[in-house]
């Protein structure tokens, strides 16, 4: 069976590859003397720095939340089971309506 959703690590790796490609573009245009190219490089470098920071923060936050959820489920498994059961009932009720 094929997995359709990607894990947080996969998404983070894709973002990092995109950032690396943009950095390669910046490096490739380092010798350009045109003011427009310099301005575009500068803007892209600022955007890349921001993207790196945000990507790291989002990844860390996702890992923290997953860890919290795992801890909660281990501490109170019956609450988790009851929550999933209630959500399943609600989804079944929604899907059975015409």
N, CA, C and O of each residue as an XYZ file, in Angstrom:
392
protein
N       0.839     -1.180      0.000
C       0.000      0.000      0.000
C       0.881      1.240      0.000
O       1.856      1.303      0.750
N       0.563      2.205     -0.811
C       1.360      3.417     -0.979
C       0.926      4.474      0.026
O      -0.268      4.715      0.207
N       1.891      5.097      0.672
C       1.597      6.170      1.610
C       1.357      7.447      0.842
O       2.170      7.839      0.006
N       0.243      8.098      1.123
C      -0.075      9.319      0.404
C       0.365     10.558      1.171
O       0.587     11.607      0.566
N       0.492     10.459      2.476
C       0.919     11.622      3.239
C       2.400     11.509      3.557
O       2.942     10.415      3.707
N       3.032     12.652      3.654
C       4.461     12.686      3.926
C       4.686     13.002      5.390
O       3.906     13.717      6.018
N       5.756     12.462      5.914
C       6.078     12.741      7.307
C       6.689     14.133      7.423
O       7.081     14.744      6.429
N       6.758     14.609      8.642
C       7.330     15.926      8.899
C       8.781     15.970      8.443
O       9.234     16.977      7.898
N       9.500     14.897      8.661
C      10.899     14.841      8.243
C      11.026     14.930      6.725
O      11.934     15.589      6.219
N      10.117     14.267      5.989
C      10.148     14.322      4.523
C       9.882     15.737      4.024
O      10.552     16.224      3.113
N       8.901     16.386      4.628
C       8.569     17.752      4.230
C       9.719     18.685      4.548
O      10.064     19.549      3.742
N      10.316     18.517      5.723
C      11.449     19.349      6.097
C      12.618     19.134      5.132
O      13.299     20.090      4.760
N      12.850     17.888      4.731
C      13.932     17.600      3.787
C      13.663     18.261      2.433
O      14.589     18.773      1.802
N      12.411     18.256      1.985
C      12.075     18.910      0.719
C      12.300     20.421      0.802
O      12.811     21.031     -0.137
N      11.920     21.009      1.917
C      12.131     22.447      2.099
C      13.616     22.751      2.093
O      14.045     23.738      1.494
N      14.404     21.919      2.750
C      15.843     22.132      2.778
C      16.449     22.005      1.378
O      17.355     22.762      1.027
N      15.955     21.047      0.571
C      16.451     20.916     -0.813
C      16.108     22.164     -1.626
O      16.926     22.630     -2.419
N      14.916     22.700     -1.434
C      14.516     23.920     -2.127
C      15.409     25.091     -1.717
O      15.835     25.878     -2.561
N      15.684     25.198     -0.441
C      16.562     26.259      0.049
C      17.960     26.084     -0.532
O      18.591     27.068     -0.919
N      18.453     24.855     -0.600
C      19.778     24.595     -1.174
C      19.835     24.990     -2.649
O      20.835     25.549     -3.102
N      18.762     24.702     -3.406
C      18.734     25.078     -4.824
C      18.758     26.596     -4.981
O      19.438     27.125     -5.860
N      18.016     27.286     -4.131
C      18.012     28.750     -4.190
C      19.392     29.294     -3.835
O      19.846     30.272     -4.429
N      20.064     28.661     -2.864
C      21.419     29.092     -2.507
C      22.368     28.874     -3.686
O      23.255     29.693     -3.927
N      22.187     27.781     -4.416
C      23.005     27.534     -5.609
C      22.787     28.631     -6.644
O      23.735     29.068     -7.296
N      21.550     29.075     -6.798
C      21.246     30.160     -7.730
C      21.936     31.445     -7.296
O      22.477     32.173     -8.129
N      21.920     31.722     -6.017
C      22.601     32.917     -5.504
C      24.098     32.817     -5.783
O      24.711     33.786     -6.230
N      24.683     31.660     -5.523
C      26.117     31.476     -5.757
C      26.467     31.586     -7.234
O      27.527     32.107     -7.581
N      25.586     31.101     -8.111
C      25.850     31.132     -9.552
C      25.826     32.554    -10.107
O      26.467     32.836    -11.119
N      25.096     33.443     -9.455
C      25.003     34.824     -9.949
C      25.905     35.774     -9.172
O      25.734     36.991     -9.252
N      26.858     35.238     -8.424
C      27.730     36.065     -7.581
C      28.582     37.042     -8.389
O      28.924     38.114     -7.890
N      28.930     36.690     -9.628
C      29.805     37.536    -10.442
C      29.059     38.583    -11.249
O      29.687     39.408    -11.913
N      27.722     38.568    -11.206
C      26.932     39.533    -11.968
C      27.069     40.929    -11.342
O      27.006     41.087    -10.123
N      27.255     41.924    -12.199
C      27.464     43.281    -11.711
C      26.219     44.156    -11.848
O      26.199     45.279    -11.343
N      25.191     43.663    -12.516
C      23.979     44.437    -12.732
C      23.293     44.724    -11.395
O      23.202     43.846    -10.537
N      22.814     45.951    -11.226
C      22.167     46.349     -9.974
C      20.893     45.561     -9.710
O      20.593     45.232     -8.562
N      20.141     45.254    -10.762
C      18.914     44.484    -10.588
C      19.224     43.081    -10.082
O      18.514     42.563     -9.219
N      20.277     42.461    -10.610
C      20.667     41.119    -10.175
C      21.133     41.168     -8.721
O      20.801     40.288     -7.927
N      21.902     42.199     -8.379
C      22.371     42.341     -6.994
C      21.193     42.517     -6.033
O      21.172     41.928     -4.951
N      20.228     43.321     -6.432
C      19.053     43.538     -5.579
C      18.245     42.245     -5.432
O      17.773     41.921     -4.342
N      18.093     41.522     -6.525
C      17.355     40.260     -6.474
C      18.090     39.238     -5.604
O      17.464     38.515     -4.829
N      19.410     39.181     -5.733
C      20.207     38.269     -4.906
C      20.055     38.609     -3.428
O      19.891     37.726     -2.586
N      20.111     39.886     -3.131
C      19.988     40.333     -1.744
C      18.622     39.956     -1.166
O      18.530     39.448     -0.048
N      17.571     40.209     -1.936
C      16.222     39.869     -1.484
C      16.069     38.358     -1.310
O      15.456     37.899     -0.346
N      16.625     37.592     -2.239
C      16.543     36.142     -2.154
C      17.324     35.628     -0.947
O      16.873     34.697     -0.280
N      18.474     36.209     -0.655
C      19.260     35.799      0.504
C      18.501     36.077      1.800
O      18.518     35.253      2.715
N      17.837     37.230      1.885
C      17.041     37.531      3.081
C      15.883     36.542      3.214
O      15.589     36.063      4.309
N      15.236     36.246      2.104
C      14.143     35.286      2.119
C      14.608     33.893      2.514
O      13.919     33.193      3.255
N      15.770     33.492      2.024
C      16.310     32.176      2.378
C      16.644     32.091      3.861
O      16.366     31.083      4.510
N      17.234     33.139      4.387
C      17.546     33.148      5.823
C      16.272     33.017      6.651
O      16.219     32.266      7.624
N      15.265     33.754      6.250
C      13.982     33.687      6.948
C      13.363     32.296      6.816
O      12.840     31.754      7.790
N      13.421     31.724      5.624
C      12.854     30.388      5.396
C      13.587     29.331      6.212
O      12.963     28.419      6.756
N      14.902     29.450      6.299
C      15.667     28.488      7.105
C      15.243     28.543      8.568
O      15.013     27.513      9.201
N      15.144     29.749      9.089
C      14.757     29.907     10.489
C      13.344     29.371     10.731
O      13.111     28.634     11.689
N      12.418     29.741      9.869
C      11.030     29.314     10.034
C      10.894     27.804      9.869
O      10.140     27.168     10.606
N      11.605     27.233      8.926
C      11.570     25.790      8.709
C      12.060     25.059      9.953
O      11.461     24.074     10.383
N      13.137     25.542     10.514
C      13.669     24.932     11.739
C      12.695     25.032     12.892
O      12.505     24.074     13.641
N      12.074     26.203     13.034
C      11.097     26.394     14.115
C       9.885     25.477     13.929
O       9.427     24.849     14.883
N       9.373     25.402     12.710
C       8.210     24.552     12.446
C       8.519     23.080     12.682
O       7.701     22.347     13.240
N       9.695     22.653     12.257
C      10.083     21.260     12.457
C      10.198     20.953     13.947
O       9.691     19.934     14.416
N      10.863     21.834     14.688
C      11.006     21.630     16.127
C       9.648     21.616     16.822
O       9.415     20.810     17.723
N       8.762     22.500     16.405
C       7.430     22.559     17.003
C       6.636     21.282     16.705
O       5.954     20.753     17.583
N       6.728     20.792     15.469
C       6.018     19.564     15.111
C       6.537     18.378     15.912
O       5.756     17.543     16.369
N       7.839     18.302     16.082
C       8.422     17.210     16.860
C       7.986     17.316     18.319
O       7.658     16.307     18.944
N       7.981     18.534     18.865
C       7.530     18.728     20.251
C       6.078     18.321     20.431
O       5.740     17.635     21.395
N       5.216     18.738     19.510
C       3.794     18.395     19.608
C       3.577     16.888     19.484
O       2.747     16.320     20.193
N       4.311     16.248     18.597
C       4.188     14.795     18.451
C       4.648     14.093     19.728
O       4.053     13.101     20.149
N       5.690     14.607     20.326
C       6.180     14.039     21.583
C       5.158     14.227     22.701
O       4.926     13.313     23.492
N       4.547     15.406     22.767
C       3.510     15.667     23.768
C       2.313     14.737     23.570
O       1.781     14.190     24.535
N       1.899     14.563     22.329
C       0.767     13.673     22.042
C       1.103     12.239     22.431
O       0.270     11.538     23.007
N       2.307     11.805     22.122
C       2.729     10.457     22.466
C       2.729     10.269     23.985
O       2.267      9.247     24.492
N       3.245     11.252     24.691
C       3.278     11.186     26.155
C       1.859     11.151     26.733
O       1.578     10.378     27.650
N       0.979     11.980     26.201
C      -0.405     12.027     26.675
C      -1.099     10.691     26.454
O      -1.796     10.196     27.340
N      -0.912     10.113     25.288
C      -1.550      8.835     24.970
C      -1.010      7.725     25.867
O      -1.757      6.835     26.273
N       0.285      7.774     26.178
C       0.840      6.765     27.082
C       0.348      6.962     28.515
O       0.144      5.989     29.241
N       0.159      8.208     28.919
C      -0.311      8.488     30.281
C      -1.795      8.184     30.453
O      -2.207      7.689     31.502
N      -2.596      8.475     29.438
C      -4.054      8.320     29.527
C      -4.588      7.617     28.280
O      -5.252      8.238     27.450
N      -4.299      6.327     28.150
C      -4.706      5.638     26.914
C      -6.220      5.553     26.741
O      -6.712      5.581     25.613
N      -6.961      5.450     27.839
C      -8.414      5.317     27.709
C      -9.051      6.613     27.218
O     -10.054      6.576     26.505
N      -8.485      7.747     27.589
C      -8.995      9.021     27.074
C      -8.778      9.095     25.564
O      -9.646      9.546     24.818
N      -7.605      8.644     25.134
C      -7.303      8.663     23.700
C      -8.239      7.722     22.945
O      -8.737      8.067     21.874
N      -8.474      6.552     23.496
C      -9.372      5.587     22.852
C     -10.785      6.157     22.780
O     -11.450      6.062     21.748
N     -11.238      6.750     23.883
C     -12.583      7.341     23.908
C     -12.693      8.498     22.916
O     -13.719      8.646     22.252
N     -11.653      9.311     22.811
C     -11.663     10.427     21.864
C     -11.739      9.952     20.426
O     -12.491     10.502     19.622
N     -10.966      8.937     20.103
C     -10.980      8.385     18.748
C     -12.332      7.735     18.461
O     -12.859      7.863     17.356
N     -12.891      7.046     19.440
C     -14.198      6.420     19.276
C     -15.275      7.479     19.024
O     -16.108      7.326     18.131
N     -15.250      8.560     19.827
C     -16.234      9.638     19.650
C     -16.074     10.306     18.283
O     -17.062     10.611     17.615
N     -14.827     10.530     17.875
C     -14.593     11.131     16.565
C     -15.094     10.211     15.450
O     -15.645     10.684     14.457
N     -14.904      8.902     15.612
C     -15.387      7.938     14.630
C     -16.903      7.930     14.545
O     -17.471      7.869     13.455
N     -17.558      7.991     15.701
C     -19.021      8.060     15.698
C     -19.512      9.315     14.992
O     -20.442      9.263     14.187
N     -18.885     10.429     15.296
C     -19.281     11.694     14.683
C     -19.064     11.663     13.172
O     -19.922     12.099     12.405
N     -17.919     11.150     12.754
C     -17.637     11.053     11.310
C     -18.635     10.114     10.634
O     -19.109     10.404      9.535
N     -18.956      9.001     11.275
C     -19.931      8.077     10.722
C     -21.295      8.720     10.596
O     -21.989      8.534      9.596
N     -21.678      9.481     11.616
C     -22.959     10.189     11.575
C     -22.979     11.199     10.440
O     -23.962     11.290      9.704
N     -21.890     11.965     10.291
C     -21.813     12.943      9.202
C     -21.894     12.285      7.837
O     -22.572     12.784      6.939
N     -21.210     11.177      7.681
C     -21.153     10.507      6.377
C     -22.474      9.808      6.044
O     -22.792      9.607      4.872
N     -23.237      9.441      7.069
C     -24.499      8.736      6.804
C     -25.621      9.697      6.447
O     -26.657      9.264      5.942
N     -25.448     10.979      6.694
C     -26.479     11.962      6.365
C     -26.520     12.171      4.859
O     -25.494     12.118      4.181
N     -27.701     12.403      4.356
C     -27.819     12.609      2.911
C     -28.245     13.981      2.596
O     -28.394     14.326      1.424
